[in-house]
């Protein structure tokens, strides 16, 4: 046995696991060729859960880079240490748009084929093509509903996921009716379930992109910022959560964004001078707590265009027109971790998603 083999052999298994779970996914897959036990690790349920738990402490911003000359978009993962990694979704064989992110999985919709959805893990390059939600093709005469809200829910304990596609019913040539149509996909049954609610509100591009999974429910902030719209996946029902009384009392000054903080629903309120971070501490009683208040004097020139994308106990990621900024909540330091040139047509906040690396499969229960 060589000296290198001896050094590996004397390491306890727990120590080896703690080392491997801190590796990037690409490095981890290269190390599968070291030995059979390492090769089996990537499919071991305990290791996958441990890897996800470790990666949750290292939030990432996912950026979609659209180039007119390229048929497929390129994606960049940016972390707080100014490290950027590139990948592509070409393995889907389709031009897609990322609609939602959850625990390292992405929900993508096909651009040329309306109504076609994929759930994929870009790190492992696994994907699942969802069955069509309807038999009749979408046309301008039969739109049925507008795909206003798209959400993805993934349960790390059971490896099951749900995709919610909701929109307002609009007859041809008329204004939308006050009916919210929801199609809910269950990966266990590999089928869609449809239900209709008497509800109507407006959503901007930013509101409908920022969807938060918490308490087995999906959350969106309405365009008017008057409440948080909640889809309870256990009851297949909609409800509303009020915003903090301090925000309502002052008339919604500034801009408000919906994020996730360690499994809880969070709000970030930005004015010209301050950034306030709220967390829904008591979900049932709708009790909000102000957990952080940050002065924006250090990024005065970017405050007007700063768009919060990702939040953790240690750091806040914000996207501007051309830059990704971070604020360390413990050391109170602002940093620029990424920037793009003028050749990118869209602002970064338009193409940013919260993300983290994971090994979770997305093809469980696909044999029907």
Secondary structure, 3 states (H helix, E strand, C coil): CCHHHHHHHCCCHHHHHHHHCCCCHHHHHHHHHCCHHHHHHCCCHHHHHHHHHHHCCCCEEEEEECCCCCCCCEEEEECCCCCEEEEECHHHCCCEEEEEEECCEEEEEECCCCCCEEEEECCCCEEEECCCCCCCCCCCCCCCECCCEEEEEEECCCCEEEEEEEEEECCCCCCCCCCEEEEEEECCCCEEEEEEECCCCCCCHHHHHCCEEECCEEEEECCCCCEEEEEECCCCEEEEEECCHHHHHCCCCCEEEEEEECCEEEEEEECCCEEEEEEEEECCCCEEEEEEEEECHHHCCCHHHCEEEEECCCEEEEECCCEEEEEECCCCCEEEEEECCCCCCCCHHHCEEEECCCCCCCCCCCCC
